[in-house]
């Protein structure tokens, strides 16, 4: 009964990924009830079922029980195993939906993870693979997770609704994480980006670049936006185009913004010029929000700080997103850890939105499953 006493219980389908990832890391079982119980089509959606299968693949000995209607899920985590894997993601959500959680789990596997994910690489809902490659990997390096084997490689692009993209994600394992003091983002030195187009005219990407530059050039001269036009098999199964922008600071912090065109047959057609300008504005808004970590990766930074050694970690963030706020509540439930949150009003020298200084003492998490050589 001791195991039952520690089981955390939740209701509803929100934040399913957070709960499963934190349960896996903390080793605590979770029970989630009333998953869309009152909807016409109750229970888990196909992308959530696909996510649960992925968790099952990367762990060894996990116990997963789902009732007949799919409205109740019981998850008893096993050991993180890793190794070389393949997974076909559901095309209703982007690969970023799955990759975000793998970024949290990969450093703590028994064997270094190398996984091939297939599905939608760029969509309008989840962070695209390009953005995670540009922002999450530098963040992992700050915590001491680096090496040649840390990479995200895009083999094929896939746009919704049919997908057809393919990426490779590889990550080394670490026994412990180092604490960080990351409180000064520094000034922005350059902007980089990728304008991609698949199964449409290559001219689309050039039009996006020109319109984005028309806004960003007023802000900074050092701008380079690559055009990425994939042909044939590597262009997936659906047409589309989009833009990913990143702003890098002198202290190594990376802020990002992205936009993708509407999926084929859904919504009004988007002009590449509009998309480029809107994405540039989104990047400037992200710069205004500021912080050392952009809003996509706030929860990843907080998780790695929590799992660090028993030492003080500090990071300066922009305004917290609703997802991050819920994540802090879950960290308290699973790891009994509280963050000290101080708001920093923008000074005269640093314009922009209000910043939040997050401080915590790591729980001293050690990767026990890592084989010692």
Secondary structure, 3 states (H helix, E strand, C coil): CHHHHCCEEEECCCCHHHHHHHHHHHCCCEEEECCCCCCCCCCCCHHHHHHHHHHHHHEECCEEEECCCCCCEEEECCEECEEEEEEECCCCCEHHHHHHHHHHHHHHCCEEEEEEEEEECECCCCCCHHHHHHHHHHHHHHCCCCCCCCEEEEEECCECCCECEEEEEEECCCCCCCCCEECCCCCEEEEEEEEEEECCCCHHHHHHHHHHHHHHCCCCCCEEEEEEEECHHHHCCCCEEEEEEEEEECCCCEEEEEEECCCCCCCCCCCHHHHHHHHHHHHHHHHHHCECECHHHHHHHHHHHHCCCCCEEEEEECCCCHHHHHHHHHHHHHHCCCCEEEEECCCCCCCCCCEEEEEEECCCCCCCCCCCC
